Amino acid sequence: MKRLVITAGNISLPAELNDSPTARQVWEALPLEGTASTWGDEIYFAIPVVAAEEPEARADVAVGELGYWPPGHAFCIFFGPTPASTGPAPRAYSPVNVLGRVLGDATRWRAVRAGTRVRLERAAG
């Protein structure tokens, strides 16, 4: 697993990427910055990575999972229910390539508002 740090406003949390093809593309593109959009308890923003939907892509994700949404070339952080959810778990608008997960309390992202700058960078060490 490759470690990164996600910072949005005054919140900074460690995360790890899995070894999927899309996660490897994201890792190679770091550092990345974008402007947060929100959709329920999800933050997403476009990144300069183009990847197709992977065979393991899914819409049902867990709190703290990170995803890549192919139609919008977007990096997604899931931390609670979205408008597509039928319960307390996050559900993406359509299948995402799962990239990894936040290490720590992902619900802290609830304090981030749309328009906040988000930065993804490799963890030191």
N, CA, C and O atoms as a Tinker XYZ file with bonds, in Angstrom:
   500  protein
     1  N      0.837000   -1.193000    0.000000    73     2
     2  CA     0.000000    0.000000    0.000000    64     1     3
     3  C      0.879000    1.252000    0.000000    63     2     4     5
     4  O      1.887000    1.329000    0.702000    81     3
     5  N      0.477000    2.200000   -0.786000    73     3     6
     6  CA     1.203000    3.465000   -0.863000    64     5     7
     7  C      0.475000    4.497000   -0.009000    63     6     8     9
     8  O     -0.749000    4.610000   -0.074000    81     7
     9  N      1.228000    5.249000    0.789000    73     7    10
    10  CA     0.644000    6.226000    1.707000    64     9    11
    11  C      0.622000    7.620000    1.108000    63    10    12    13
    12  O      1.569000    8.045000    0.446000    81    11
    13  N     -0.474000    8.322000    1.350000    73    11    14
    14  CA    -0.581000    9.711000    0.948000    64    13    15
    15  C     -1.239000   10.501000    2.061000    63    14    16    17
    16  O     -1.738000    9.933000    3.032000    81    15
    17  N     -1.235000   11.818000    1.911000    73    15    18
    18  CA    -1.894000   12.716000    2.853000    64    17    19
    19  C     -2.905000   13.523000    2.055000    63    18    20    21
    20  O     -2.595000   14.064000    0.993000    81    19
    21  N     -4.123000   13.594000    2.587000    73    19    22
    22  CA    -5.185000   14.386000    1.964000    64    21    23
    23  C     -5.450000   15.568000    2.880000    63    22    24    25
    24  O     -5.725000   15.392000    4.066000    81    23
    25  N     -5.368000   16.773000    2.330000    73    23    26
    26  CA    -5.594000   17.991000    3.104000    64    25    27
    27  C     -6.696000   18.800000    2.444000    63    26    28    29
    28  O     -6.662000   19.061000    1.241000    81    27
    29  N     -7.674000   19.194000    3.252000    73    27    30
    30  CA    -8.762000   20.059000    2.785000    64    29    31
    31  C     -9.008000   21.089000    3.877000    63    30    32    33
    32  O     -9.433000   20.746000    4.980000    81    31
    33  N     -8.740000   22.351000    3.564000    73    31    34
    34  CA    -8.859000   23.378000    4.591000    64    33    35
    35  C     -7.885000   23.074000    5.714000    63    34    36    37
    36  O     -6.695000   22.871000    5.473000    81    35
    37  N     -8.397000   23.042000    6.960000    73    35    38
    38  CA    -7.516000   22.774000    8.104000    64    37    39
    39  C     -7.554000   21.308000    8.535000    63    38    40    41
    40  O     -7.078000   20.970000    9.619000    81    39
    41  N     -8.111000   20.444000    7.704000    73    39    42
    42  CA    -8.179000   19.017000    8.014000    64    41    43
    43  C     -7.177000   18.279000    7.136000    63    42    44    45
    44  O     -7.140000   18.461000    5.919000    81    43
    45  N     -6.376000   17.454000    7.768000    73    43    46
    46  CA    -5.383000   16.670000    7.046000    64    45    47
    47  C     -5.406000   15.254000    7.607000    63    46    48    49
    48  O     -5.239000   15.055000    8.811000    81    47
    49  N     -5.612000   14.272000    6.731000    73    47    50
    50  CA    -5.671000   12.879000    7.171000    64    49    51
    51  C     -4.803000   12.005000    6.277000    63    50    52    53
    52  O     -4.716000   12.232000    5.071000    81    51
    53  N     -4.160000   11.004000    6.876000    73    51    54
    54  CA    -3.404000   10.057000    6.068000    64    53    55
    55  C     -4.361000    9.100000    5.362000    63    54    56    57
    56  O     -5.493000    8.888000    5.797000    81    55
    57  N     -3.882000    8.538000    4.276000    73    55    58
    58  CA    -4.668000    7.564000    3.523000    64    57    59
    59  C     -3.702000    6.603000    2.856000    63    58    60    61
    60  O     -2.495000    6.842000    2.821000    81    59
    61  N     -4.245000    5.510000    2.326000    73    59    62
    62  CA    -3.418000    4.573000    1.585000    64    61    63
    63  C     -4.121000    4.192000    0.298000    63    62    64    65
    64  O     -5.346000    4.082000    0.241000    81    63
    65  N     -3.316000    3.994000   -0.731000    73    63    66
    66  CA    -3.821000    3.560000   -2.023000    64    65    67
    67  C     -3.555000    2.071000   -2.187000    63    66    68    69
    68  O     -2.528000    1.561000   -1.740000    81    67
    69  N     -4.488000    1.382000   -2.831000    73    67    70
    70  CA    -4.287000   -0.031000   -3.131000    64    69    71
    71  C     -3.404000   -0.164000   -4.380000    63    70    72    73
    72  O     -2.801000    0.814000   -4.820000    81    71
    73  N     -3.331000   -1.341000   -4.934000    73    71    74
    74  CA    -2.445000   -1.567000   -6.078000    64    73    75
    75  C     -3.220000   -1.720000   -7.386000    63    74    76    77
    76  O     -2.725000   -2.338000   -8.329000    81    75
    77  N     -4.424000   -1.163000   -7.450000    73    75    78
    78  CA    -5.210000   -1.251000   -8.681000    64    77    79
    79  C     -4.571000   -0.393000   -9.773000    63    78    80    81
    80  O     -3.797000    0.514000   -9.467000    81    79
    81  N     -4.882000   -0.667000  -11.035000    73    79    82
    82  CA    -4.319000    0.148000  -12.117000    64    81    83
    83  C     -4.618000    1.643000  -11.956000    63    82    84    85
    84  O     -3.740000    2.475000  -12.183000    81    83
    85  N     -5.839000    1.986000  -11.572000    73    83    86
    86  CA    -6.184000    3.402000  -11.424000    64    85    87
    87  C     -5.450000    4.019000  -10.243000    63    86    88    89
    88  O     -4.997000    5.160000  -10.333000    81    87
    89  N     -5.321000    3.290000   -9.135000    73    87    90
    90  CA    -4.587000    3.816000   -7.976000    64    89    91
    91  C     -3.128000    4.076000   -8.353000    63    90    92    93
    92  O     -2.536000    5.058000   -7.904000    81    91
    93  N     -2.553000    3.205000   -9.172000    73    91    94
    94  CA    -1.167000    3.429000   -9.618000    64    93    95
    95  C     -1.073000    4.698000  -10.462000    63    94    96    97
    96  O     -0.101000    5.444000  -10.348000    81    95
    97  N     -2.076000    4.951000  -11.309000    73    95    98
    98  CA    -2.088000    6.177000  -12.116000    64    97    99
    99  C     -2.178000    7.410000  -11.223000    63    98   100   101
   100  O     -1.482000    8.400000  -11.452000    81    99
   101  N     -3.035000    7.351000  -10.207000    73    99   102
   102  CA    -3.170000    8.480000   -9.281000    64   101   103
   103  C     -1.842000    8.713000   -8.568000    63   102   104   105
   104  O     -1.389000    9.854000   -8.467000    81   103
   105  N     -1.215000    7.654000   -8.075000    73   103   106
   106  CA     0.066000    7.769000   -7.371000    64   105   107
   107  C      1.101000    8.470000   -8.244000    63   106   108   109
   108  O      1.820000    9.353000   -7.776000    81   107
   109  N      1.174000    8.076000   -9.510000    73   107   110
   110  CA     2.161000    8.668000  -10.418000    64   109   111
   111  C      1.868000   10.138000  -10.700000    63   110   112   113
   112  O      2.782000   10.896000  -11.027000    81   111
   113  N      0.607000   10.552000  -10.578000    73   111   114
   114  CA     0.218000   11.938000  -10.863000    64   113   115
   115  C      0.395000   12.871000   -9.658000    63   114   116   117
   116  O      0.314000   14.089000   -9.815000    81   115
   117  N      0.636000   12.318000   -8.451000    73   115   118
   118  CA     0.756000   13.162000   -7.254000    64   117   119
   119  C      1.953000   14.089000   -7.347000    63   118   120   121
   120  O      2.951000   13.725000   -7.968000    81   119
   121  N      1.892000   15.280000   -6.750000    73   119   122
   122  CA     0.775000   15.838000   -5.974000    64   121   123
   123  C     -0.322000   16.386000   -6.890000    63   122   124   125
   124  O     -0.064000   16.800000   -8.020000    81   123
   125  N     -1.554000   16.377000   -6.370000    73   123   126
   126  CA    -2.716000   16.871000   -7.102000    64   125   127
   127  C     -3.490000   17.842000   -6.228000    63   126   128   129
   128  O     -3.519000   17.699000   -5.006000    81   127
   129  N     -4.110000   18.817000   -6.848000    73   127   130
   130  CA    -4.976000   19.757000   -6.134000    64   129   131
   131  C     -6.253000   19.951000   -6.914000    63   130   132   133
   132  O     -6.271000   19.854000   -8.141000    81   131
   133  N     -7.322000   20.227000   -6.191000    73   131   134
   134  CA    -8.593000   20.508000   -6.836000    64   133   135
   135  C     -9.498000   21.274000   -5.908000    63   134   136   137
   136  O     -9.162000   21.526000   -4.751000    81   135
   137  N    -10.645000   21.641000   -6.424000    73   135   138
   138  CA   -11.649000   22.358000   -5.648000    64   137   139
   139  C    -12.762000   21.386000   -5.292000    63   138   140   141
   140  O    -13.354000   20.760000   -6.171000    81   139
   141  N    -13.043000   21.261000   -4.002000    73   139   142
   142  CA   -14.025000   20.293000   -3.531000    64   141   143
   143  C    -15.431000   20.624000   -4.005000    63   142   144   145
   144  O    -15.884000   21.766000   -3.941000    81   143
   145  N    -16.100000   19.591000   -4.480000    73   143   146
   146  CA   -17.547000   19.602000   -4.657000    64   145   147
   147  C    -18.066000   18.593000   -3.650000    63   146   148   149
   148  O    -17.348000   17.663000   -3.282000    81   147
   149  N    -19.299000   18.760000   -3.199000    73   147   150
   150  CA   -19.857000   17.814000   -2.240000    64   149   151
   151  C    -21.164000   17.249000   -2.781000    63   150   152   153
   152  O    -21.903000   17.914000   -3.508000    81   151
   153  N    -21.424000   16.002000   -2.403000    73   151   154
   154  CA   -22.662000   15.315000   -2.761000    64   153   155
   155  C    -23.022000   14.456000   -1.557000    63   154   156   157
   156  O    -22.556000   13.324000   -1.430000    81   155
   157  N    -23.858000   15.005000   -0.671000    73   155   158
   158  CA   -24.085000   14.339000    0.602000    64   157   159
   159  C    -22.762000   14.263000    1.345000    63   158   160   161
   160  O    -22.023000   15.246000    1.402000    81   159
   161  N    -22.461000   13.110000    1.912000    73   159   162
   162  CA   -21.196000   12.912000    2.628000    64   161   163
   163  C    -20.134000   12.332000    1.692000    63   162   164   165
   164  O    -19.540000   11.287000    1.955000    81   163
   165  N    -19.924000   13.043000    0.607000    73   163   166
   166  CA   -18.869000   12.718000   -0.359000    64   165   167
   167  C    -18.237000   14.022000   -0.828000    63   166   168   169
   168  O    -18.931000   14.997000   -1.117000    81   167
   169  N    -16.916000   14.022000   -0.898000    73   167   170
   170  CA   -16.168000   15.118000   -1.521000    64   169   171
   171  C    -15.596000   14.550000   -2.810000    63   170   172   173
   172  O    -15.074000   13.435000   -2.832000    81   171
   173  N    -15.698000   15.322000   -3.876000    73   171   174
   174  CA   -15.090000   14.880000   -5.128000    64   173   175
   175  C    -14.550000   16.078000   -5.888000    63   174   176   177
   176  O    -15.006000   17.206000   -5.703000    81   175
   177  N    -13.576000   15.820000   -6.743000    73   175   178
   178  CA   -13.021000   16.864000   -7.599000    64   177   179
   179  C    -12.307000   16.204000   -8.769000    63   178   180   181
   180  O    -11.771000   15.102000   -8.648000    81   179
   181  N    -12.308000   16.895000   -9.901000    73   179   182
   182  CA   -11.679000   16.364000  -11.108000    64   181   183
   183  C    -10.165000   16.338000  -10.948000    63   182   184   185
   184  O     -9.568000   17.241000  -10.362000    81   183
   185  N     -9.562000   15.282000  -11.481000    73   183   186
   186  CA    -8.106000   15.152000  -11.481000    64   185   187
   187  C     -7.657000   14.816000  -12.907000    63   186   188   189
   188  O     -8.446000   14.300000  -13.698000    81   187
   189  N     -6.398000   15.106000  -13.235000    73   187   190
   190  CA    -5.909000   14.849000  -14.595000    64   189   191
   191  C     -5.484000   13.394000  -14.807000    63   190   192   193
   192  O     -4.386000   13.119000  -15.292000    81   191
   193  N     -6.367000   12.475000  -14.437000    73   191   194
   194  CA    -6.142000   11.049000  -14.637000    64   193   195
   195  C     -7.320000   10.536000  -15.452000    63   194   196   197
   196  O     -8.474000   10.801000  -15.113000    81   195
   197  N     -7.041000    9.814000  -16.509000    73   195   198
   198  CA    -8.097000    9.235000  -17.335000    64   197   199
   199  C     -7.988000    7.722000  -17.230000    63   198   200   201
   200  O     -6.977000    7.133000  -17.613000    81   199
   201  N     -9.046000    7.095000  -16.705000    73   199   202
   202  CA    -9.058000    5.644000  -16.537000    64   201   203
   203  C    -10.460000    5.128000  -16.818000    63   202   204   205
   204  O    -11.452000    5.806000  -16.549000    81   203
   205  N    -10.528000    3.930000  -17.358000    73   203   206
   206  CA   -11.811000    3.287000  -17.616000    64   205   207
   207  C    -12.317000    2.629000  -16.332000    63   206   208   209
   208  O    -11.570000    2.442000  -15.372000    81   207
   209  N    -13.594000    2.285000  -16.343000    73   207   210
   210  CA   -14.164000    1.557000  -15.209000    64   209   211
   211  C    -13.502000    0.182000  -15.136000    63   210   212   213
   212  O    -13.466000   -0.553000  -16.123000    81   211
   213  N    -12.983000   -0.153000  -13.964000    73   211   214
   214  CA   -12.326000   -1.442000  -13.762000    64   213   215
   215  C    -13.372000   -2.527000  -13.493000    63   214   216   217
   216  O    -14.479000   -2.208000  -13.060000    81   215
   217  N    -13.048000   -3.800000  -13.738000    73   215   218
   218  CA   -14.015000   -4.882000  -13.504000    64   217   219
   219  C    -14.535000   -4.921000  -12.062000    63   218   220   221
   220  O    -15.674000   -5.326000  -11.827000    81   219
   221  N    -13.704000   -4.501000  -11.094000    73   219   222
   222  CA   -14.105000   -4.534000   -9.679000    64   221   223
   223  C    -14.827000   -3.260000   -9.238000    63   222   224   225
   224  O    -15.141000   -3.114000   -8.056000    81   223
   225  N    -15.091000   -2.348000  -10.152000    73   223   226
   226  CA   -15.756000   -1.085000   -9.787000    64   225   227
   227  C    -17.109000   -1.381000   -9.148000    63   226   228   229
   228  O    -17.786000   -2.346000   -9.504000    81   227
   229  N    -17.487000   -0.526000   -8.193000    73   227   230
   230  CA   -18.769000   -0.715000   -7.507000    64   229   231
   231  C    -19.311000    0.614000   -7.025000    63   230   232   233
   232  O    -18.563000    1.569000   -6.812000    81   231
   233  N    -20.626000    0.660000   -6.854000    73   231   234
   234  CA   -21.274000    1.870000   -6.348000    64   233   235
   235  C    -21.378000    1.844000   -4.828000    63   234   236   237
   236  O    -21.320000    2.892000   -4.185000    81   235
   237  N    -21.530000    0.657000   -4.247000    73   235   238
   238  CA   -21.619000    0.548000   -2.788000    64   237   239
   239  C    -20.209000    0.569000   -2.212000    63   238   240   241
   240  O    -19.395000   -0.313000   -2.486000    81   239
   241  N    -19.940000    1.587000   -1.413000    73   239   242
   242  CA   -18.615000    1.768000   -0.826000    64   241   243
   243  C    -18.748000    1.919000    0.683000    63   242   244   245
   244  O    -19.853000    2.082000    1.202000    81   243
   245  N    -17.637000    1.865000    1.376000    73   243   246
   246  CA   -17.628000    1.990000    2.832000    64   245   247
   247  C    -17.183000    3.389000    3.240000    63   246   248   249
   248  O    -16.519000    4.092000    2.478000    81   247
   249  N    -17.559000    3.777000    4.450000    73   247   250
   250  CA   -17.076000    5.036000    5.012000    64   249   251
   251  C    -15.551000    4.985000    5.023000    63   250   252   253
   252  O    -14.954000    4.020000    5.500000    81   251
   253  N    -14.935000    6.031000    4.492000    73   251   254
   254  CA   -13.483000    6.112000    4.452000    64   253   255
   255  C    -12.856000    5.628000    3.162000    63   254   256   257
   256  O    -11.662000    5.837000    2.944000    81   255
   257  N    -13.633000    4.985000    2.297000    73   255   258
   258  CA   -13.040000    4.525000    1.037000    64   257   259
   259  C    -12.829000    5.688000    0.078000    63   258   260   261
   260  O    -13.567000    6.674000    0.086000    81   259
   261  N    -11.804000    5.541000   -0.742000    73   259   262
   262  CA   -11.469000    6.509000   -1.782000    64   261   263
   263  C    -11.809000    5.879000   -3.120000    63   262   264   265
   264  O    -11.602000    4.683000   -3.322000    81   263
   265  N    -12.330000    6.683000   -4.032000    73   263   266
   266  CA   -12.687000    6.150000   -5.335000    64   265   267
   267  C    -12.315000    7.089000   -6.462000    63   266   268   269
   268  O    -12.008000    8.262000   -6.253000    81   267
   269  N    -12.352000    6.534000   -7.668000    73   267   270
   270  CA   -12.175000    7.314000   -8.893000    64   269   271
   271  C    -13.435000    7.086000   -9.711000    63   270   272   273
   272  O    -13.801000    5.949000  -10.007000    81   271
   273  N    -14.098000    8.186000  -10.073000    73   271   274
   274  CA   -15.339000    8.108000  -10.837000    64   273   275
   275  C    -15.010000    8.355000  -12.305000    63   274   276   277
   276  O    -14.767000    9.497000  -12.696000    81   275
   277  N    -14.997000    7.291000  -13.132000    73   275   278
   278  CA   -14.567000    7.446000  -14.519000    64   277   279
   279  C    -15.323000    8.496000  -15.346000    63   278   280   281
   280  O    -14.674000    9.241000  -16.080000    81   279
   281  N    -16.666000    8.597000  -15.268000    73   279   282
   282  CA   -17.338000    9.586000  -16.128000    64   281   283
   283  C    -16.888000   11.031000  -15.892000    63   282   284   285
   284  O    -16.881000   11.837000  -16.823000    81   283
   285  N    -16.513000   11.361000  -14.654000    73   283   286
   286  CA   -16.109000   12.731000  -14.340000    64   285   287
   287  C    -14.621000   12.903000  -14.104000    63   286   288   289
   288  O    -14.174000   13.988000  -13.732000    81   287
   289  N    -13.839000   11.833000  -14.318000    73   287   290
   290  CA   -12.392000   11.868000  -14.032000    64   289   291
   291  C    -12.171000   12.449000  -12.632000    63   290   292   293
   292  O    -11.320000   13.316000  -12.435000    81   291
   293  N    -12.948000   11.959000  -11.668000    73   291   294
   294  CA   -12.974000   12.574000  -10.340000    64   293   295
   295  C    -12.434000   11.648000   -9.254000    63   294   296   297
   296  O    -12.680000   10.442000   -9.252000    81   295
   297  N    -11.688000   12.257000   -8.330000    73   295   298
   298  CA   -11.232000   11.608000   -7.103000    64   297   299
   299  C    -12.334000   11.807000   -6.076000    63   298   300   301
   300  O    -12.810000   12.928000   -5.894000    81   299
   301  N    -12.751000   10.738000   -5.400000    73   299   302
   302  CA   -13.877000   10.795000   -4.462000    64   301   303
   303  C    -13.455000   10.313000   -3.080000    63   302   304   305
   304  O    -12.707000    9.344000   -2.942000    81   303
   305  N    -13.948000   11.009000   -2.065000    73   303   306
   306  CA   -13.731000   10.624000   -0.672000    64   305   307
   307  C    -15.113000   10.395000   -0.074000    63   306   308   309
   308  O    -15.928000   11.316000   -0.028000    81   307
   309  N    -15.382000    9.176000    0.386000    73   307   310
   310  CA   -16.695000    8.828000    0.933000    64   309   311
   311  C    -16.614000    8.766000    2.455000    63   310   312   313
   312  O    -15.738000    8.102000    3.010000    81   311
   313  N    -17.537000    9.465000    3.128000    73   311   314
   314  CA   -17.485000    9.475000    4.594000    64   313   315
   315  C    -18.860000    9.399000    5.237000    63   314   316   317
   316  O    -18.988000    9.684000    6.427000    81   315
   317  N    -19.882000    9.029000    4.497000    73   315   318
   318  CA   -21.231000    8.885000    5.027000    64   317   319
   319  C    -22.213000    8.765000    3.882000    63   318   320   321
   320  O    -21.810000    8.632000    2.726000    81   319
   321  N    -23.508000    8.812000    4.194000    73   319   322
   322  CA   -24.511000    8.625000    3.149000    64   321   323
   323  C    -24.499000    9.736000    2.098000    63   322   324   325
   324  O    -24.197000   10.895000    2.384000    81   323
   325  N    -24.835000    9.342000    0.889000    73   323   326
   326  CA   -24.976000   10.270000   -0.234000    64   325   327
   327  C    -26.448000   10.262000   -0.663000    63   326   328   329
   328  O    -27.217000    9.442000   -0.162000    81   327
   329  N    -26.857000   11.142000   -1.565000    73   327   330
   330  CA   -28.252000   11.105000   -2.023000    64   329   331
   331  C    -28.666000    9.762000   -2.640000    63   330   332   333
   332  O    -29.861000    9.470000   -2.702000    81   331
   333  N    -27.721000    8.943000   -3.093000    73   331   334
   334  CA   -28.046000    7.632000   -3.666000    64   333   335
   335  C    -28.136000    6.531000   -2.610000    63   334   336   337
   336  O    -28.543000    5.412000   -2.924000    81   335
   337  N    -27.766000    6.827000   -1.374000    73   335   338
   338  CA   -27.763000    5.819000   -0.308000    64   337   339
   339  C    -29.181000    5.424000    0.081000    63   338   340   341
   340  O    -30.111000    6.228000    0.012000    81   339
   341  N    -29.326000    4.159000    0.496000    73   339   342
   342  CA   -30.605000    3.690000    1.027000    64   341   343
   343  C    -30.502000    3.441000    2.531000    63   342   344   345
   344  O    -31.470000    3.005000    3.155000    81   343
   345  N    -29.354000    3.711000    3.106000    73   343   346
   346  CA   -29.115000    3.542000    4.537000    64   345   347
   347  C    -27.953000    4.431000    4.931000    63   346   348   349
   348  O    -27.692000    5.434000    4.267000    81   347
   349  N    -27.244000    4.078000    6.009000    73   347   350
   350  CA   -26.156000    4.931000    6.493000    64   349   351
   351  C    -24.853000    4.824000    5.699000    63   350   352   353
   352  O    -23.955000    5.647000    5.876000    81   351
   353  N    -24.741000    3.825000    4.833000    73   351   354
   354  CA   -23.493000    3.633000    4.082000    64   353   355
   355  C    -23.470000    4.504000    2.828000    63   354   356   357
   356  O    -24.517000    4.793000    2.248000    81   355
   357  N    -22.283000    4.918000    2.414000    73   355   358
   358  CA   -22.170000    5.700000    1.183000    64   357   359
   359  C    -22.532000    4.856000   -0.045000    63   358   360   361
   360  O    -22.336000    3.641000   -0.067000    81   359
   361  N    -23.058000    5.529000   -1.047000    73   359   362
   362  CA   -23.297000    4.906000   -2.347000    64   361   363
   363  C    -22.953000    5.938000   -3.406000    63   362   364   365
   364  O    -23.485000    7.048000   -3.405000    81   363
   365  N    -22.055000    5.561000   -4.311000    73   363   366
   366  CA   -21.661000    6.460000   -5.398000    64   365   367
   367  C    -22.808000    6.605000   -6.395000    63   366   368   369
   368  O    -23.706000    5.765000   -6.454000    81   367
   369  N    -22.764000    7.673000   -7.168000    73   367   370
   370  CA   -23.775000    7.924000   -8.193000    64   369   371
   371  C    -23.803000    6.779000   -9.204000    63   370   372   373
   372  O    -24.871000    6.354000   -9.644000    81   371
   373  N    -22.634000    6.292000   -9.561000    73   371   374
   374  CA   -22.458000    5.131000  -10.427000    64   373   375
   375  C    -21.131000    4.488000  -10.017000    63   374   376   377
   376  O    -20.388000    5.073000   -9.228000    81   375
   377  N    -20.819000    3.303000  -10.533000    73   375   378
   378  CA   -19.628000    2.601000  -10.044000    64   377   379
   379  C    -18.342000    3.430000  -10.098000    63   378   380   381
   380  O    -18.088000    4.177000  -11.042000    81   379
   381  N    -17.548000    3.262000   -9.043000    73   379   382
   382  CA   -16.234000    3.902000   -8.943000    64   381   383
   383  C    -15.167000    2.816000   -8.851000    63   382   384   385
   384  O    -15.421000    1.707000   -8.381000    81   383
   385  N    -13.981000    3.160000   -9.305000    73   383   386
   386  CA   -12.816000    2.299000   -9.088000    64   385   387
   387  C    -12.330000    2.598000   -7.678000    63   386   388   389
   388  O    -11.907000    3.719000   -7.396000    81   387
   389  N    -12.385000    1.618000   -6.797000    73   387   390
   390  CA   -11.951000    1.838000   -5.417000    64   389   391
   391  C    -10.425000    1.922000   -5.408000    63   390   392   393
   392  O     -9.731000    1.028000   -5.892000    81   391
   393  N     -9.922000    3.031000   -4.839000    73   391   394
   394  CA    -8.489000    3.333000   -4.856000    64   393   395
   395  C     -7.783000    3.006000   -3.557000    63   394   396   397
   396  O     -6.579000    2.752000   -3.560000    81   395
   397  N     -8.511000    3.005000   -2.436000    73   395   398
   398  CA    -7.884000    2.827000   -1.134000    64   397   399
   399  C     -8.807000    3.329000   -0.051000    63   398   400   401
   400  O    -10.030000    3.283000   -0.180000    81   399
   401  N     -8.188000    3.822000    1.046000    73   399   402
   402  CA    -9.015000    4.265000    2.172000    64   401   403
   403  C     -8.288000    5.315000    2.999000    63   402   404   405
   404  O     -7.061000    5.412000    3.001000    81   403
   405  N     -9.096000    6.089000    3.696000    73   403   406
   406  CA    -8.592000    7.068000    4.652000    64   405   407
   407  C     -8.184000    6.309000    5.907000    63   406   408   409
   408  O     -8.881000    5.383000    6.322000    81   407
   409  N     -7.078000    6.685000    6.509000    73   407   410
   410  CA    -6.632000    6.101000    7.774000    64   409   411
   411  C     -6.986000    7.103000    8.864000    63   410   412   413
   412  O     -6.390000    8.177000    8.936000    81   411
   413  N     -7.936000    6.766000    9.696000    73   411   414
   414  CA    -8.387000    7.714000   10.707000    64   413   415
   415  C     -9.877000    7.970000   10.545000    63   414   416   417
   416  O    -10.571000    7.246000    9.833000    81   415
   417  N    -10.352000    8.998000   11.208000    73   415   418
   418  CA   -11.778000    9.307000   11.253000    64   417   419
   419  C    -12.218000   10.069000   10.007000    63   418   420   421
   420  O    -12.113000   11.294000    9.948000    81   419
   421  N    -12.708000    9.336000    9.018000    73   419   422
   422  CA   -13.125000    9.953000    7.756000    64   421   423
   423  C    -14.298000   10.910000    7.937000    63   422   424   425
   424  O    -14.506000   11.785000    7.097000    81   423
   425  N    -15.071000   10.763000    9.014000    73   423   426
   426  CA   -16.216000   11.665000    9.203000    64   425   427
   427  C    -15.769000   13.099000    9.471000    63   426   428   429
   428  O    -16.593000   14.013000    9.432000    81   427
   429  N    -14.487000   13.312000    9.742000    73   427   430
   430  CA   -13.983000   14.688000    9.901000    64   429   431
   431  C    -14.161000   15.492000    8.622000    63   430   432   433
   432  O    -14.199000   16.721000    8.670000    81   431
   433  N    -14.272000   14.812000    7.465000    73   431   434
   434  CA   -14.464000   15.520000    6.198000    64   433   435
   435  C    -15.799000   16.259000    6.148000    63   434   436   437
   436  O    -15.988000   17.117000    5.286000    81   435
   437  N    -16.732000   15.944000    7.056000    73   435   438
   438  CA   -18.025000   16.656000    7.068000    64   437   439
   439  C    -17.857000   18.155000    7.261000    63   438   440   441
   440  O    -18.741000   18.921000    6.877000    81   439
   441  N    -16.758000   18.591000    7.841000    73   439   442
   442  CA   -16.519000   20.024000    8.070000    64   441   443
   443  C    -16.068000   20.750000    6.802000    63   442   444   445
   444  O    -16.010000   21.979000    6.782000    81   443
   445  N    -15.751000   20.005000    5.750000    73   443   446
   446  CA   -15.257000   20.618000    4.507000    64   445   447
   447  C    -16.440000   21.064000    3.654000    63   446   448   449
   448  O    -17.378000   20.300000    3.427000    81   447
   449  N    -16.387000   22.289000    3.192000    73   447   450
   450  CA   -17.451000   22.863000    2.365000    64   449   451
   451  C    -17.038000   22.880000    0.900000    63   450   452   453
   452  O    -15.850000   22.896000    0.576000    81   451
   453  N    -18.030000   22.878000    0.023000    73   451   454
   454  CA   -17.773000   23.001000   -1.413000    64   453   455
   455  C    -16.959000   24.266000   -1.657000    63   454   456   457
   456  O    -17.192000   25.297000   -1.025000    81   455
   457  N    -16.022000   24.179000   -2.561000    73   455   458
   458  CA   -15.164000   25.319000   -2.873000    64   457   459
   459  C    -13.832000   25.303000   -2.150000    63   458   460   461
   460  O    -12.932000   26.069000   -2.494000    81   459
   461  N    -13.691000   24.434000   -1.146000    73   459   462
   462  CA   -12.431000   24.306000   -0.403000    64   461   463
   463  C    -11.380000   23.639000   -1.296000    63   462   464   465
   464  O    -11.695000   22.717000   -2.048000    81   463
   465  N    -10.152000   24.103000   -1.210000    73   463   466
   466  CA    -9.056000   23.469000   -1.949000    64   465   467
   467  C     -8.679000   22.151000   -1.268000    63   466   468   469
   468  O     -8.563000   22.079000   -0.044000    81   467
   469  N     -8.493000   21.128000   -2.073000    73   467   470
   470  CA    -8.095000   19.810000   -1.582000    64   469   471
   471  C     -6.755000   19.461000   -2.225000    63   470   472   473
   472  O     -6.561000   19.647000   -3.426000    81   471
   473  N     -5.839000   18.956000   -1.408000    73   471   474
   474  CA    -4.512000   18.585000   -1.922000    64   473   475
   475  C     -4.229000   17.126000   -1.577000    63   474   476   477
   476  O     -4.456000   16.684000   -0.450000    81   475
   477  N     -3.733000   16.395000   -2.554000    73   475   478
   478  CA    -3.295000   15.016000   -2.374000    64   477   479
   479  C     -1.790000   14.999000   -2.597000    63   478   480   481
   480  O     -1.306000   15.479000   -3.623000    81   479
   481  N     -1.047000   14.447000   -1.636000    73   479   482
   482  CA     0.402000   14.370000   -1.812000    64   481   483
   483  C      0.938000   13.102000   -1.169000    63   482   484   485
   484  O      0.327000   12.542000   -0.259000    81   483
   485  N      2.071000   12.667000   -1.649000    73   483   486
   486  CA     2.707000   11.485000   -1.084000    64   485   487
   487  C      3.117000   11.772000    0.352000    63   486   488   489
   488  O      3.600000   12.859000    0.666000    81   487
   489  N      2.919000   10.782000    1.223000    73   487   490
   490  CA     3.327000   10.934000    2.618000    64   489   491
   491  C      4.849000   10.930000    2.691000    63   490   492   493
   492  O      5.513000   10.229000    1.928000    81   491
   493  N      5.391000   11.708000    3.604000    73   491   494
   494  CA     6.845000   11.763000    3.798000    64   493   495
   495  C      7.342000   10.412000    4.295000    63   494   496   497
   496  O      6.660000    9.724000    5.055000    81   495
   497  N      8.530000   10.047000    3.859000    73   495   498
   498  CA     9.138000    8.810000    4.328000    64   497   499
   499  C      8.830000    7.702000    3.476000    63   498   500
   500  O      9.270000    6.582000    3.736000    81   499
